[in-house]
Amino acid sequence: MKRGSKIDDILSLIFILLAVAAGICFFAVNDRMAFWLIGGIAVVFRLIQYMLRFF
């Protein structure tokens, strides 16, 4: 996968949306588990993106 390809852009968009959602959960929700889950999923998407770029 090359940088700037369609799937790269989609994975970047998913990561950004999840990161924003995690930030909102951090301040808006009393239970931090939602923040950790959404943030963790965002990190997994970013790692998948980097692995696809590398291989």
ABEGO torsion letter per residue (X at the ends): XBBGBAAAAAAAAAAAAAAAAAAAAAAABABAAAAAAAAAAAAAAAAAAAAAAAX
